[in-house]
C-alpha cells in the first residue's frame, strides 16, 4: 500500500452516472481498471440508497484528483448527471446519500481535523460533484 503522508483535503466527487443507474464501488473499480489504473481511485462510494462502500483504503494514496491525490481523501456520490443527457450535471442525490455524506465527512474531519472539505470542481474545471460543496458544508455545519 502506498500510504499518504499528509491529508489536507477531503474531496467530494460524483460518479457522473444517471440517477436510474444502481452503480457501486465494484462498477467503479472495473471502470478504473479498464482505464489502466491499479484499482478504484476513490476511498469511499455512497450508493443511491445511502450505503457507504469502501474503495481504496482510507490511508492509501488515491487516484481521483490530478495533482492532489497524495494529500487528499475522496468520497464519491453515485449520480450527478441528468437521466436524459449525461453531459448535463445535475444535483440529483437522494436524502439517504446526503445523510451518508454527512456521516462520512464527520468521520474524516475527525480523523483529519486540518483538512478542507471541497468539491472536485474546486480544483479542476470539471462540474463534479454537481453541487457546491462549500455551500453544502457550511449549511451542514450550521445545522450540526
C-alpha positions in Angstrom: 0.0 0.0 0.0 1.3 3.5 -1.0 0.4 5.3 2.3 -0.5 9.0 2.2 1.8 11.1 4.4 -0.3 14.2 4.6 -4.1 14.8 4.3 -5.1 18.4 3.8 -8.2 17.9 1.7 -11.4 15.8 1.7 -12.6 15.9 -1.9 -16.2 15.2 -2.8 -16.9 13.7 -6.2 -19.8 12.2 -8.2 -19.8 9.2 -10.4 -21.4 11.2 -13.3 -24.0 8.4 -13.7 -27.7 8.7 -14.4 -30.0 8.6 -11.3 -31.5 5.3 -12.6 -28.1 3.5 -12.5 -27.5 1.4 -9.4 -23.8 1.9 -9.6 -21.5 0.8 -6.8 -17.8 0.6 -5.9 -17.4 -2.7 -7.8 -18.5 -1.0 -11.0 -16.2 2.0 -10.5 -13.3 -0.4 -9.7 -13.9 -2.1 -13.0 -14.1 1.2 -14.9 -10.9 2.5 -13.3 -9.0 -0.8 -14.0 -10.2 -0.6 -17.6 -8.5 2.8 -17.8 -5.3 1.2 -16.7 -5.4 2.2 -13.0 -4.4 -0.2 -10.2 -7.9 -0.2 -8.7 -10.7 2.1 -7.8 -9.4 5.6 -7.2 -11.9 6.7 -4.6 -11.7 6.0 -0.9 -15.5 5.9 -0.3 -18.5 5.4 -2.5 -22.0 6.4 -1.4 -24.7 4.4 -3.3 -28.1 5.8 -4.3 -29.7 4.0 -1.2 -27.1 5.7 1.1 -24.9 2.6 1.6 -21.3 3.6 2.2 -18.8 1.3 0.5 -15.0 1.4 1.0 -12.9 1.8 -2.1 -9.2 2.2 -1.6 -8.1 2.0 2.0 -8.5 5.4 3.7 -4.8 5.8 4.4 -3.8 4.9 0.8 -2.9 7.5 -1.9 -6.0 7.7 -4.1 -6.5 8.3 -7.8 -9.2 10.9 -8.1 -7.9 14.4 -8.4 -4.8 15.1 -10.5 -2.2 16.9 -8.5 -4.0 16.3 -5.2 -4.0 12.5 -4.8 -1.1 12.4 -2.4 -2.6 14.9 0.0 -6.3 14.1 -0.1 -9.0 11.5 0.7 -12.0 11.1 -1.6 -15.8 10.4 -1.4 -17.8 9.7 -4.5 -21.6 10.0 -4.6 -23.4 7.9 -7.2 -25.3 10.1 -9.6 -24.7 13.6 -10.7 -25.9 13.8 -14.3 -29.2 14.1 -16.0 -31.3 11.0 -16.8 -31.7 12.3 -20.3 -28.2 13.7 -21.1 -25.0 12.6 -19.3 -23.4 15.8 -20.4 -25.7 17.8 -18.1 -24.5 18.0 -14.5 -27.5 17.6 -12.1 -27.7 17.6 -8.3 -30.0 14.5 -8.2 -28.7 12.9 -5.0 -31.1 11.1 -2.6 -31.8 12.1 1.0 -30.1 8.9 2.1 -27.0 9.9 0.3 -26.8 13.3 2.0 -27.2 11.6 5.4 -24.4 9.2 4.5 -22.2 12.1 3.2 -22.6 13.9 6.5 -21.6 10.7 8.3 -18.5 10.0 6.2 -17.4 13.7 6.2 -17.8 13.8 10.0 -15.6 10.7 10.4 -13.0 12.1 8.0 -12.9 15.5 9.6 -12.4 13.9 13.0 -9.5 11.8 11.6 -8.0 14.7 9.6 -9.0 17.9 11.5 -6.9 20.2 9.4 -8.3 19.1 6.1 -10.5 21.3 4.0 -13.8 19.8 2.6 -14.0 20.7 -1.1 -15.6 19.6 -4.3 -13.6 18.2 -7.2 -14.8 21.3 -9.2 -12.9 23.5 -6.7 -9.6 22.2 -8.0 -10.4 21.3 -11.6 -12.5 22.6 -14.5 -15.0 19.7 -14.1 -18.6 20.1 -12.8 -18.1 17.1 -10.5 -19.7 16.7 -8.0 -22.7 18.6 -9.5 -23.2 20.8 -6.4 -21.4 23.5 -4.4 -19.6 21.6 -1.7 -18.6 24.8 0.2 -22.2 25.9 0.4 -23.4 22.4 1.4 -20.7 22.0 4.1 -21.4 25.5 5.6 -25.1 24.7 5.8 -24.5 21.3 7.3 -22.1 22.7 9.9 -24.7 25.4 10.8 -27.3 22.7 11.5 -24.9 20.3 13.3 
